[in-house]
Amino acid sequence: MDKKCAIVTGAARGIGLATADLFLENGWQVAMLDRDGDALLKQTAQRENVLALVRDVSNPQDVNAAMRETHGWAGRIDALVNNAGVAEFGPIDGCDFEMWRRVMETNLDGVFLCSQAATPHLKETQGAIVNIASISGLRASTLRVAYGTSKAAVIHLTKQHAAELGEHGIRVNCVAPGPVKTKLSMAVHSPEIIKSYHDSIPLNRYGSERELAEVIVFLASEKASYVSGQIVAVDGGFESTGVGLPALRS
Ligand SMILES: NC(=O)c1ccc[n+]([C@@H]2O[C@H](COP(=O)([O-])OP(=O)(O)OC[C@H]3O[C@@H](n4cnc5c(N)ncnc54)[C@H](O)[C@@H]3O)[C@@H](O)[C@H]2O)c1
C-alpha cells in the first residue's frame, strides 16, 4: 500500500515502456496496459512490481476491468498515463471512415474512457493524469487529417479535465512529443518526412523514448504539484520555430 501506483497504457514498447521503467526506477509500482498481449507479457515477465493488463483502451468494459484489477492489486491509483496511440497517415480523400474511426477510437476515445474510469481512484489519492498528444496536434501538417485531429482533441480534453478535476486535487497535463524512432513513427515516417524533421528541429535530431519519459514522470510526480492544464512540447524546439532554419545551417 505504501508504493505509489501508475497505470501506463501502450506500455509494451516505445515511449510507454520507457515511462513504465522510469516509474519503476523511482520506486513506483506500475500497471502496464497494452492490447498486444505477446509483447506486453514478454516485458512484464522481465520486471518486478508490475501488473500486466492485456486490454484495449477503446473498449469500455476492458477499461473498467483494468481499473478494478489495478486497484485490487495495488490498493491505490496515483497516476494515469494515457499513452496508447496509433498512427495512420494518408491524404484527406484517402481517409475513409474506417481509418478515421480506428485512429479516433484509440487516440481520443481511449483517453476519455481511461480518464473517466480512473477518476474515482485519483480523487482518493489526489493523483495526476498525463496525456500523450503530439506536435501533430499543435501544428497541422499533410497526411495527418485523422491523427493530427485526434491529438488536437487530446490537447483540449486535457484542459477540460484540468478545469473540472482540479477541485478534487487531480492535476491533468499533456506531453506533445516530437519525432521519436519507435515502431509507430517508423511505420509512417517516409525518408522525406525524416529529412524534413531534421531540417525543422533546432536540436536537429529525433528525441529518445527516455527523454519523453523524463517529462511524463515529472508531470505525474509531486514535483509538479502546482502544474495543471499544461501542454508541454518535448520536441527539440520544433514548435517554437518558424521558417529559415535550413537556410541558417547551410
Ligand atoms: N514516436 C513518435 O514519433 C511520436 C510522436 C508524437 C506522438 N507520439 C505518441 O506517443 C504515444 C506512444 O507512441 P510510440 O511511438 O511509443 O508508439 P508504439 O507503437 O511504439 O507503442 C504504442 C503501444 O500502444 C499500444 N496500443 C495501441 N492501441 C492500443 C489500444 N487501443 N489499447 C491498448 N494498447 C494499444 C500498441 O500495442 C503499442 O504497444 C502515442 O500516443 C503516439 O501517438 C509518438
The ligand as a Gaussian input file, in Angstrom:
#p B3LYP/6-31G(d) Opt

LIG

0 1
 N        7.033000       8.076000     -31.842000
 C        6.750000       9.308000     -32.187000
 O        7.436000       9.911000     -33.022000
 C        5.571000      10.027000     -31.569000
 C        5.432000      11.390000     -31.846000
 C        4.354000      12.074000     -31.311000
 C        3.450000      11.407000     -30.500000
 N        3.631000      10.073000     -30.233000
 C        2.628000       9.436000     -29.374000
 O        3.256000       8.753000     -28.328000
 C        2.469000       7.629000     -27.925000
 C        3.346000       6.371000     -27.916000
 O        3.841000       6.186000     -29.218000
 P        5.064000       5.202000     -29.575000
 O        5.796000       5.871000     -30.673000
 O        5.768000       4.745000     -28.359000
 O        4.222000       4.002000     -30.255000
 P        4.406000       2.406000     -30.292000
 O        3.623000       1.948000     -31.475000
 O        5.834000       2.028000     -30.199000
 O        3.660000       1.964000     -28.937000
 C        2.280000       2.138000     -28.803000
 C        1.724000       0.998000     -27.969000
 O        0.304000       1.246000     -27.781000
 C       -0.380000       0.013000     -27.924000
 N       -1.763000       0.280000     -28.324000
 C       -2.194000       0.851000     -29.484000
 N       -3.531000       0.923000     -29.476000
 C       -3.958000       0.404000     -28.298000
 C       -5.236000       0.192000     -27.715000
 N       -6.362000       0.534000     -28.372000
 N       -5.315000      -0.364000     -26.482000
 C       -4.193000      -0.726000     -25.814000
 N       -2.947000      -0.574000     -26.327000
 C       -2.832000      -0.018000     -27.554000
 C        0.402000      -0.746000     -29.011000
 O        0.145000      -2.148000     -28.953000
 C        1.848000      -0.367000     -28.656000
 O        2.429000      -1.301000     -27.769000
 C        1.312000       7.561000     -28.910000
 O        0.163000       8.149000     -28.362000
 C        1.815000       8.374000     -30.086000
 O        0.754000       8.924000     -30.866000
 C        4.662000       9.379000     -30.746000

